[in-house]
Amino acid sequence: MEKERETLRVWKERVEQELDGVVAFWMKHSRDQEHGGFFTCLGRSGKVYDKLKYVWLQARQVWMYCRLYRNFQRFHQSEILESAKAGGEFLLRYARVAPPGKKCAFVLTQDGRPVKVQRTIFSECFYTMAMNELWRVTGEVHYQREAVEMMDQIVHWVQKDPSGLGRPQLSGTPAAEPLAVPMMLLNLVEQLGEADEELAGKYEELGDWCTQRILQHVQRDGQVVLENVSEDGKELSGCLGRHQNPGHALEAGWFLLCHARRKGDPKLRAHIIDKFLLLPFHSGWDPEHGGLFYFQDADDLCPAQLEWDMKLWWPHSEAMIAFLMGYSDSGDPALLHLFYQVAEYTFRQFRDPEYGEWFGYLNREGKVALTIKGGPFKGCFHVPRCLAMCEEMLDALLSRLPPDSDPTSSPPVVPTPRDAK
């Protein structure tokens, strides 16, 4: 029994120390003191190799710094808050470009000039998260006005009229729904509704709608989670329809667990654990080399993506969150053991003990394929969010264990920390 308690304690300390190192890496290397915002294209040692600024990564870093400042006493530092505010003000000045005042850019120059706009909602989603968190830590209402205004614009694009995204309706394009769209909206519902009864009520039906849209990605009599389905919830033909992303399914899983907790629905929770945690893990875990495959084909055909068998940082980060949250909510010791399995692989293969932070891209055998610590898609988000949430969940588990209990035989059900959004 004491050995099991010690295992939890050791993991809590490992996660806490790793979070300190990751935050220090980004604080040291990424802030643009001249123009505001952050550099995310960082080499192994933190050297900037490109000064382009990706709006979704700018917003993610603002959100992350605010969360750390708000939820962790040791990160309640003026330097972190000022960096977040500088990033937020950079976004306010430059992010919303097309059509005027609505759509966010995907890429900006160092001084804020637009380079590229994507025909998706994701820059806007993270812009919303950043503004809401800035409001929470500063109390400045203009940030919250931005968050709610952008949230309502996103909902309009998704549910009513997508033409503002600039995506042409070509005759051969399948009317497909990617998993990312309803899961990101559900994440925003959780974000904006936290400790805010008015907004929680406003977006309650939206949260239920998102949940049902996500659940329809479970196909083939409950045997697969597909990344894309038709708008009426049917499997699509070809590679698009067979496409699977185990890490994405796991991330959707913990978003859904938050929703199930808020609804007080244990039946939904059990379904989520079965279909969005256990199913993608058992199909996506590489039995030969360990780690989660990036992409899979539902018919076991060769995936079309060249990087399908690579091991990436973010699916493993999301799996750690999902399994620890699933264990915290259900008390199923099998989920705790899966957390240990994923965490051991992740800490062994991805972390860089020499320069700090994590490598993002490994080949199938687990060897580093790219030494960069950040780029157009990897920034200050998945790794520190994972570590922060896991630290709080592990701390909560330890604080609620009776002195002589065994957490792997009859663990307590504990609430997920407020950071779990």
C-alpha atoms as one frame of an Amber mdcrd trajectory, in Angstrom:
protein
   0.000   0.000   0.000   2.710   2.431   0.949   4.557   1.534  -2.240   1.569
   2.556  -4.320   1.259   5.841  -2.447   4.944   6.422  -3.080   4.431   5.841
  -6.813   1.811   8.581  -6.926   4.043  10.890  -4.896   7.058  10.297  -7.154
   5.005  11.022 -10.265   3.634  14.165  -8.721   7.171  15.393  -8.019   8.407
  14.422 -11.501   5.533  16.250 -13.153   5.980  19.320 -10.953   9.705  19.568
 -11.657   9.149  19.073 -15.376   6.526  21.815 -15.460   8.952  24.227 -13.803
  11.574  23.476 -16.432   9.191  23.764 -19.383   7.817  27.110 -18.221  11.337
  28.425 -17.630  12.299  27.440 -21.198   9.481  29.434 -22.765   9.875  32.400
 -20.429  13.565  32.620 -21.274  13.448  32.183 -25.031  10.079  33.070 -26.566
   8.977  36.562 -25.553   9.371  39.285 -28.190  10.357  42.324 -26.143  10.210
  44.627 -29.172   6.788  44.004 -30.700   4.961  41.920 -28.102   3.778  38.382
 -28.536   5.964  35.308 -28.707   8.443  33.527 -30.916   7.467  29.874 -31.212
   9.955  28.703 -33.836  12.652  27.667 -31.381  15.548  25.272 -31.925  16.687
  22.672 -29.450  18.493  25.164 -27.207  15.789  27.841 -27.568  17.372  29.839
 -30.396  14.833  31.562 -32.629  15.047  30.238 -36.203  12.005  32.043 -37.665
  10.202  35.172 -36.433   6.805  34.505 -37.973   4.017  34.494 -35.395   1.241
  31.920 -35.574  -1.926  33.348 -34.057  -3.238  30.120 -32.564   0.107  29.553
 -30.811   0.238  33.174 -29.631  -3.206  32.754 -28.087  -2.389  29.360 -26.590
   0.643  30.812 -24.825  -1.377  33.724 -23.437  -3.957  31.214 -22.157  -1.279
  28.978 -20.664   0.497  31.782 -18.804  -2.794  33.067 -17.406  -3.800  29.595
 -16.243  -0.490  29.067 -14.510  -0.680  32.520 -12.918  -4.239  31.887 -11.710
  -3.980  28.299 -10.483  -0.439  27.866  -9.132   1.017  29.981  -6.347   4.585
  29.495  -7.568   3.659  30.914 -10.983   1.816  33.902  -9.539   4.606  36.145
 -10.797   4.424  39.622 -12.309   6.755  38.569 -15.132   4.365  35.821 -16.249
   1.342  38.107 -16.067   3.031  40.932 -17.945   4.169  38.539 -20.660   0.621
  37.245 -21.028  -0.802  40.758 -21.210   1.772  41.791 -23.822   0.809  38.767
 -25.876  -2.873  39.564 -25.482  -2.415  43.164 -26.564  -0.462  41.993 -29.628
  -3.436  39.802 -30.535  -5.914  42.630 -29.990  -3.950  44.915 -32.293  -3.176
  42.512 -35.113  -5.001  39.155 -35.015  -8.417  40.059 -36.454  -7.868  40.836
 -40.112 -10.479  39.434 -42.541 -13.239  40.256 -43.044 -12.461  43.443 -41.112
 -12.709  42.748 -37.399 -13.954  39.146 -37.646 -11.609  36.492 -39.037  -8.232
  35.999 -37.377  -5.051  35.537 -39.329  -3.212  32.236 -39.111   0.258  33.753
 -39.507   1.579  37.269 -38.851   4.963  38.851 -39.359   6.982  39.752 -36.284
   5.480  43.245 -36.285   1.914  42.035 -36.853   1.290  42.215 -40.603  -0.952
  39.403 -41.914   0.684  36.641 -43.952  -1.961  33.935 -44.213  -5.582  33.293
 -43.254  -6.890  29.749 -42.821 -10.454  28.812 -43.667 -11.028  27.200 -40.286
 -12.189  28.285 -36.822  -9.116  27.350 -34.806  -7.208  30.635 -34.597 -10.485
  32.174 -33.452 -11.107  29.446 -30.866  -7.762  29.987 -29.166  -8.158  33.761
 -29.439 -11.399  33.333 -27.449  -9.680  31.209 -24.803  -6.853  33.714 -24.425
  -9.174  36.704 -24.009 -11.350  34.914 -21.462  -8.346  33.943 -19.355  -6.908
  37.466 -19.542 -10.202  38.760 -18.201 -10.101  36.244 -15.357  -6.631  37.289
 -14.178  -6.860  41.040 -14.844 -10.552  41.858 -14.384 -10.368  44.067 -17.489
 -13.768  43.732 -19.138 -12.658  44.506 -22.698 -10.952  41.118 -22.804 -14.202
  39.374 -21.887 -16.150  41.361 -24.479 -13.690  40.134 -27.100 -14.064  36.539
 -25.909 -17.866  36.486 -25.980 -18.088  38.359 -29.282 -15.693  35.930 -30.959
 -17.406  32.917 -29.394 -20.745  33.976 -30.838 -19.128  34.524 -34.240 -17.654
  31.017 -34.159 -21.028  29.500 -33.264 -22.612  31.390 -36.167 -20.016  30.013
 -38.585 -20.424  26.445 -37.337 -24.181  26.213 -36.898 -25.636  28.751 -39.340
 -23.438  30.149 -42.082 -19.834  29.090 -42.797 -19.420  31.468 -45.724 -17.545
  33.963 -43.550 -14.720  31.442 -43.269 -14.056  31.927 -46.986 -14.487  28.250
 -47.803 -16.089  27.733 -51.233 -18.763  25.067 -51.524 -17.342  23.017 -54.388
 -19.578  20.357 -55.922 -17.162  17.482 -55.296 -16.353  18.350 -51.698 -17.989
  15.917 -49.234 -20.132  17.500 -46.538 -17.877  16.204 -43.787 -17.589  17.115
 -40.122 -14.083  16.860 -38.628 -13.940  15.791 -34.991 -11.961  18.946 -34.214
 -14.905  21.294 -34.751 -17.406  20.071 -32.119 -14.647  19.180 -29.656 -13.146
  22.679 -29.828 -16.576  24.232 -29.342 -17.154  21.976 -26.342 -13.811  23.092
 -24.933 -14.909  26.721 -25.323 -18.195  25.981 -23.549 -16.177  24.656 -20.595
 -13.792  27.614 -20.731 -16.384  30.373 -20.806 -18.762  28.672 -18.388 -16.239
  28.146 -15.594 -17.592  29.857 -12.447 -19.869  31.963 -14.670 -23.509  30.923
 -14.288 -24.768  33.351 -16.918 -22.489  32.096 -19.687 -22.809  28.483 -18.537
 -26.554  28.812 -19.005 -26.195  30.594 -22.319 -24.057  27.823 -23.794 -25.636
  24.788 -22.080 -27.554  23.640 -25.153 -24.477  24.203 -27.286 -22.498  21.900
 -24.993 -25.115  19.171 -25.395 -25.109  19.672 -29.172 -21.312  19.405 -29.320
 -21.380  16.236 -27.226 -23.836  14.532 -29.534 -21.816  15.570 -32.585 -18.644
  14.151 -31.061 -20.333  10.892 -30.078 -21.457  10.267 -33.656 -17.797   9.837
 -34.611 -18.005   6.424 -32.906 -18.773   4.151 -35.860 -18.947   0.493 -36.954
 -21.072  -0.700 -34.042 -18.878   1.116 -31.543 -15.583  -0.382 -32.698 -13.809
   2.705 -34.102 -13.589   6.449 -33.597 -13.348   8.115 -37.003 -11.836  11.557
 -37.471 -14.367  12.562 -40.131 -18.021  11.650 -40.606 -20.805  13.043 -42.761
 -22.879  15.912 -41.401 -25.669  13.448 -40.576 -23.305  11.144 -38.695 -22.527
   8.478 -41.275 -19.202   6.989 -42.348 -17.618   8.583 -45.409 -15.979   6.665
 -48.244 -12.288   6.524 -49.065  -9.245   7.561 -47.048 -11.072  10.527 -45.538
 -13.706   8.275 -44.034 -11.279   5.630 -42.727  -8.933   8.187 -41.149  -8.221
   7.788 -37.415  -6.194   9.938 -35.025  -5.822   8.175 -31.657  -4.450  11.218
 -29.841  -7.301  13.391 -31.018  -9.865  10.856 -29.839  -8.208  10.789 -26.412
  -8.220  14.578 -26.201 -11.904  14.612 -27.144 -12.358  12.007 -24.413 -11.261
  14.239 -21.577 -13.249  17.173 -22.977 -16.277  14.861 -22.839 -15.426  13.740
 -19.299 -15.594  17.376 -18.188 -19.022  17.637 -19.780 -20.239  14.390 -18.195
 -19.107  15.607 -14.783 -20.941  18.884 -15.187 -24.092  17.012 -16.231 -23.725
  14.485 -13.413 -24.089  11.591 -15.865 -22.176   8.420 -14.848 -23.618   6.443
 -17.769 -22.191   8.941 -20.227 -18.879   8.868 -18.361 -18.646   5.075 -18.705
 -19.397   5.309 -22.433 -16.724   7.968 -22.893 -14.098   5.911 -21.072 -14.893
   2.858 -23.176 -15.051   4.569 -26.582 -12.771   7.614 -26.312 -10.102   6.390
 -23.890  -9.741   2.611 -24.051 -10.706   2.077 -27.694  -8.268   4.563 -29.292
  -5.503   3.577 -26.897  -5.700  -0.151 -27.587  -5.947   0.380 -31.341  -3.360
   3.172 -31.445  -0.591   1.902 -29.152   2.406   0.525 -31.048   2.921  -3.013
 -29.674   6.456  -3.224 -31.027   8.087   0.078 -30.077   5.586   1.669 -27.712
   3.952   5.038 -28.101   0.849   6.122 -29.980   0.740   6.097 -33.763  -0.070
   9.501 -35.200  -2.597   8.310 -37.799  -4.296   4.998 -38.564  -6.635   3.537
 -41.169  -9.805   1.904 -39.868  -9.407  -0.984 -42.322  -5.720  -1.478 -41.468
  -4.709  -0.225 -44.904  -1.593   1.885 -45.230  -2.542   5.436 -44.203  -2.113
   8.107 -46.850  -0.171  10.441 -44.539   3.606  10.025 -44.785   4.002  10.717
 -41.041   1.383   8.160 -39.957   3.730   6.033 -37.835   5.584   8.899 -36.142
   5.214   9.528 -32.423   4.282  13.146 -31.625   4.361  15.038 -28.364   0.758
  16.148 -28.182  -1.123  12.796 -28.435   0.931  11.493 -25.522   0.287  14.651
 -23.511  -3.448  14.302 -24.104  -3.385  10.606 -23.233  -1.766  11.376 -19.875
  -4.532  13.850 -19.071  -7.290  11.537 -20.274  -6.238   8.484 -18.277  -5.557
  10.355 -15.065  -8.868  12.191 -15.359 -10.688   8.963 -16.162  -9.179   7.351
 -13.073 -10.026  10.370 -10.930 -13.648  10.273 -12.053 -14.296   6.532 -12.144
 -11.875   4.973  -9.663 -10.927   2.286 -12.211  -7.342   1.213 -11.389  -6.783
   0.046 -14.986  -6.885   3.684 -16.060  -4.230   4.632 -13.515  -1.953   1.894
 -14.841  -2.474   3.198 -18.385  -1.494   6.660 -17.169   1.722   5.179 -15.781
   2.386   3.334 -19.048   1.945   6.434 -21.208   3.780   8.719 -18.782   6.807
   6.429 -18.581   7.104   6.303 -22.360   6.535  10.048 -22.715   9.060  11.143
 -20.108  11.640   8.678 -21.392  11.326   9.514 -25.077  10.247  13.153 -25.435
  11.869  15.179 -22.676  15.252  16.809 -23.263  17.266  16.767 -20.021  20.054
  18.858 -21.557  18.211  21.932 -22.822  14.735  21.510 -21.346  11.268  21.236
 -22.885  10.256  18.268 -25.035  11.104  17.141 -28.503   7.971  17.076 -30.611
   8.639  14.599 -33.378   9.980  11.058 -33.035  10.139   8.278 -35.594   8.377
   4.999 -34.979  11.308   3.571 -33.021  11.234   6.577 -30.679  14.338   8.325
 -32.011  14.257  12.106 -32.344  13.346  13.052 -35.923  13.346  16.850 -35.466
  15.317  18.609 -32.752  13.187  21.777 -32.748  11.271  22.640 -29.586   8.689
  24.788 -31.339   7.416  25.678 -34.774   4.191  26.443 -36.673   2.309  23.738
 -34.742   4.198  23.178 -31.485   4.235  25.959 -28.924   3.768  26.579 -25.223
   0.560  24.592 -24.796   0.154  20.810 -24.915   3.170  19.999 -22.737   2.634
  22.576 -19.961  -1.159  22.067 -20.013  -0.629  18.333 -19.554   1.892  18.789
 -16.757  -0.186  21.412 -14.946  -3.370  19.366 -15.061  -1.633  16.143 -14.062
   0.123  17.855 -11.168  -3.176  19.077  -9.780  -4.906  15.744 -10.276  -2.063
  13.809  -8.638  -2.006  16.263  -5.763  -5.757  15.847  -5.312  -5.451  12.053
  -5.341  -2.722  12.092  -2.716  -4.573  14.512  -0.468  -7.676  12.326  -0.450
  -6.020   8.977   0.173  -6.541   7.549   3.665  -3.209   6.683   5.317  -3.436
   2.927   4.720  -5.287   2.828   1.399  -4.106   1.281  -1.843  -4.904   3.549
  -4.826  -4.681   0.725  -7.344  -7.236  -1.493  -5.629  -9.960   0.866  -4.408
  -9.035   4.427  -5.320 -11.238   7.341  -4.320 -13.226   9.338  -6.809 -11.842
  12.862  -6.746 -12.778  16.021  -8.619 -10.648  17.141 -11.518  -8.894  20.452
 -10.794 -10.278  23.697 -12.133  -7.387  23.692 -14.633  -9.010  20.838 -16.570
 -10.354  22.741 -19.539
